[in-house]
Structures are given as C-alpha cells and as structure tokens.
C-alpha cells in the first residue's frame, strides 16, 4: 500500500469530487450517490475502477453526505454506507 505522505513527496496531488454528478451520468437511479453504495454498488465500483484505470493514485470514498440528517435515516443505515 502506498502512503499518502509518499505520494505528496512526488509533488502536487489533485482530487476530484462530483461523485453524485458522475454517478447520475453512469445511469444511477438512487436520489443520493451515497445510497448507491448499498443499492447499486456495481455502479460505484465501476466509477472507482474507471478512475484507477485512468491512473488515479487516490480514491475518495462515496460518503460525502452519509449522515442521518441528509439521508433522513438512522445511524445503522449510515454505518452500512460507510462500511
């Protein structure tokens, strides 16, 4: 496993957001991309695979809005998304 501090020694590291936008472009039907981690994991996995295939060295988790308020759910459901 490569450590983040080692990558940063090589130079600038850019990250990208907009998982929800890209998820919808890939045919996702859940109202939040975070929910798709449980209900359509194949789409989320494919998106991450595309980033890896394009040379990404860091993947951001699909948990940006994984909280009980935004998703109107209980903490157990949030834990499932994060897991």
CNS distance restraints for C-alpha pairs under 8 A (distance, minus, plus):
assign (resid   2 and name CA) (resid   6 and name CA) 7.02 0.50 0.50
assign (resid   2 and name CA) (resid   7 and name CA) 7.43 0.50 0.50
assign (resid   3 and name CA) (resid   7 and name CA) 6.64 0.50 0.50
assign (resid   4 and name CA) (resid   8 and name CA) 6.24 0.50 0.50
assign (resid   5 and name CA) (resid   9 and name CA) 6.38 0.50 0.50
assign (resid   6 and name CA) (resid  10 and name CA) 7.00 0.50 0.50
assign (resid   7 and name CA) (resid  11 and name CA) 7.22 0.50 0.50
assign (resid   7 and name CA) (resid  13 and name CA) 7.50 0.50 0.50
assign (resid   8 and name CA) (resid  12 and name CA) 6.29 0.50 0.50
assign (resid   8 and name CA) (resid  13 and name CA) 6.41 0.50 0.50
assign (resid  15 and name CA) (resid  58 and name CA) 7.53 0.50 0.50
assign (resid  15 and name CA) (resid  60 and name CA) 7.88 0.50 0.50
assign (resid  17 and name CA) (resid  60 and name CA) 7.93 0.50 0.50
assign (resid  18 and name CA) (resid  22 and name CA) 6.34 0.50 0.50
assign (resid  19 and name CA) (resid  23 and name CA) 5.81 0.50 0.50
assign (resid  19 and name CA) (resid  33 and name CA) 6.95 0.50 0.50
assign (resid  19 and name CA) (resid  62 and name CA) 7.10 0.50 0.50
assign (resid  20 and name CA) (resid  24 and name CA) 6.28 0.50 0.50
assign (resid  20 and name CA) (resid  32 and name CA) 6.77 0.50 0.50
assign (resid  20 and name CA) (resid  33 and name CA) 5.05 0.50 0.50
assign (resid  21 and name CA) (resid  25 and name CA) 6.38 0.50 0.50
assign (resid  22 and name CA) (resid  26 and name CA) 6.24 0.50 0.50
assign (resid  22 and name CA) (resid  47 and name CA) 7.96 0.50 0.50
assign (resid  23 and name CA) (resid  27 and name CA) 6.72 0.50 0.50
assign (resid  23 and name CA) (resid  28 and name CA) 5.42 0.50 0.50
assign (resid  23 and name CA) (resid  33 and name CA) 6.36 0.50 0.50
assign (resid  23 and name CA) (resid  43 and name CA) 7.24 0.50 0.50
assign (resid  23 and name CA) (resid  44 and name CA) 7.17 0.50 0.50
assign (resid  23 and name CA) (resid  47 and name CA) 7.49 0.50 0.50
assign (resid  24 and name CA) (resid  28 and name CA) 4.68 0.50 0.50
assign (resid  24 and name CA) (resid  29 and name CA) 6.87 0.50 0.50
assign (resid  26 and name CA) (resid  43 and name CA) 7.22 0.50 0.50
assign (resid  28 and name CA) (resid  33 and name CA) 7.71 0.50 0.50
assign (resid  28 and name CA) (resid  36 and name CA) 7.57 0.50 0.50
assign (resid  28 and name CA) (resid  40 and name CA) 7.54 0.50 0.50
assign (resid  28 and name CA) (resid  43 and name CA) 7.03 0.50 0.50
assign (resid  30 and name CA) (resid  35 and name CA) 6.51 0.50 0.50
assign (resid  30 and name CA) (resid  36 and name CA) 5.96 0.50 0.50
assign (resid  30 and name CA) (resid  39 and name CA) 7.78 0.50 0.50
assign (resid  31 and name CA) (resid  35 and name CA) 7.64 0.50 0.50
assign (resid  32 and name CA) (resid  36 and name CA) 6.90 0.50 0.50
assign (resid  33 and name CA) (resid  37 and name CA) 7.03 0.50 0.50
assign (resid  33 and name CA) (resid  62 and name CA) 7.15 0.50 0.50
assign (resid  34 and name CA) (resid  38 and name CA) 7.85 0.50 0.50
assign (resid  34 and name CA) (resid  62 and name CA) 5.67 0.50 0.50
assign (resid  34 and name CA) (resid  63 and name CA) 5.65 0.50 0.50
assign (resid  34 and name CA) (resid  64 and name CA) 7.36 0.50 0.50
assign (resid  34 and name CA) (resid  65 and name CA) 6.74 0.50 0.50
assign (resid  34 and name CA) (resid  66 and name CA) 6.19 0.50 0.50
assign (resid  34 and name CA) (resid  81 and name CA) 6.70 0.50 0.50
assign (resid  35 and name CA) (resid  39 and name CA) 6.26 0.50 0.50
assign (resid  35 and name CA) (resid  40 and name CA) 7.92 0.50 0.50
assign (resid  35 and name CA) (resid  81 and name CA) 6.83 0.50 0.50
assign (resid  36 and name CA) (resid  40 and name CA) 4.53 0.50 0.50
assign (resid  36 and name CA) (resid  41 and name CA) 5.82 0.50 0.50
assign (resid  36 and name CA) (resid  43 and name CA) 7.68 0.50 0.50
assign (resid  36 and name CA) (resid  44 and name CA) 6.96 0.50 0.50
assign (resid  37 and name CA) (resid  41 and name CA) 4.67 0.50 0.50
assign (resid  37 and name CA) (resid  44 and name CA) 6.27 0.50 0.50
assign (resid  37 and name CA) (resid  62 and name CA) 7.18 0.50 0.50
assign (resid  37 and name CA) (resid  81 and name CA) 6.02 0.50 0.50
assign (resid  38 and name CA) (resid  80 and name CA) 7.43 0.50 0.50
assign (resid  38 and name CA) (resid  81 and name CA) 6.21 0.50 0.50
assign (resid  40 and name CA) (resid  44 and name CA) 7.03 0.50 0.50
assign (resid  41 and name CA) (resid  45 and name CA) 5.99 0.50 0.50
assign (resid  42 and name CA) (resid  46 and name CA) 6.00 0.50 0.50
assign (resid  43 and name CA) (resid  47 and name CA) 6.23 0.50 0.50
assign (resid  44 and name CA) (resid  48 and name CA) 6.36 0.50 0.50
assign (resid  44 and name CA) (resid  62 and name CA) 7.86 0.50 0.50
assign (resid  45 and name CA) (resid  49 and name CA) 6.08 0.50 0.50
assign (resid  46 and name CA) (resid  50 and name CA) 6.13 0.50 0.50
assign (resid  47 and name CA) (resid  51 and name CA) 6.48 0.50 0.50
assign (resid  48 and name CA) (resid  52 and name CA) 6.32 0.50 0.50
assign (resid  48 and name CA) (resid  59 and name CA) 7.03 0.50 0.50
assign (resid  49 and name CA) (resid  53 and name CA) 6.02 0.50 0.50
assign (resid  50 and name CA) (resid  54 and name CA) 6.13 0.50 0.50
assign (resid  51 and name CA) (resid  55 and name CA) 6.52 0.50 0.50
assign (resid  51 and name CA) (resid  56 and name CA) 5.38 0.50 0.50
assign (resid  51 and name CA) (resid  59 and name CA) 7.72 0.50 0.50
assign (resid  52 and name CA) (resid  56 and name CA) 4.82 0.50 0.50
assign (resid  52 and name CA) (resid  57 and name CA) 7.06 0.50 0.50
assign (resid  63 and name CA) (resid  81 and name CA) 7.12 0.50 0.50
assign (resid  63 and name CA) (resid  82 and name CA) 6.28 0.50 0.50
assign (resid  65 and name CA) (resid  70 and name CA) 6.31 0.50 0.50
assign (resid  65 and name CA) (resid  71 and name CA) 7.44 0.50 0.50
assign (resid  66 and name CA) (resid  70 and name CA) 7.18 0.50 0.50
assign (resid  66 and name CA) (resid  71 and name CA) 6.81 0.50 0.50
assign (resid  66 and name CA) (resid  78 and name CA) 5.77 0.50 0.50
assign (resid  66 and name CA) (resid  81 and name CA) 6.98 0.50 0.50
assign (resid  66 and name CA) (resid  82 and name CA) 7.31 0.50 0.50
assign (resid  67 and name CA) (resid  71 and name CA) 6.15 0.50 0.50
assign (resid  67 and name CA) (resid  73 and name CA) 7.86 0.50 0.50
assign (resid  67 and name CA) (resid  75 and name CA) 7.47 0.50 0.50
assign (resid  67 and name CA) (resid  78 and name CA) 5.91 0.50 0.50
assign (resid  68 and name CA) (resid  72 and name CA) 5.35 0.50 0.50
assign (resid  68 and name CA) (resid  73 and name CA) 4.98 0.50 0.50
assign (resid  68 and name CA) (resid  74 and name CA) 5.64 0.50 0.50
assign (resid  68 and name CA) (resid  75 and name CA) 6.05 0.50 0.50
assign (resid  68 and name CA) (resid  78 and name CA) 6.65 0.50 0.50
assign (resid  69 and name CA) (resid  73 and name CA) 7.13 0.50 0.50
assign (resid  73 and name CA) (resid  77 and name CA) 6.44 0.50 0.50
assign (resid  73 and name CA) (resid  78 and name CA) 7.36 0.50 0.50
assign (resid  74 and name CA) (resid  78 and name CA) 6.74 0.50 0.50
assign (resid  75 and name CA) (resid  79 and name CA) 6.11 0.50 0.50
assign (resid  76 and name CA) (resid  80 and name CA) 6.33 0.50 0.50
assign (resid  77 and name CA) (resid  81 and name CA) 6.49 0.50 0.50
assign (resid  78 and name CA) (resid  82 and name CA) 6.27 0.50 0.50
assign (resid  79 and name CA) (resid  83 and name CA) 5.95 0.50 0.50
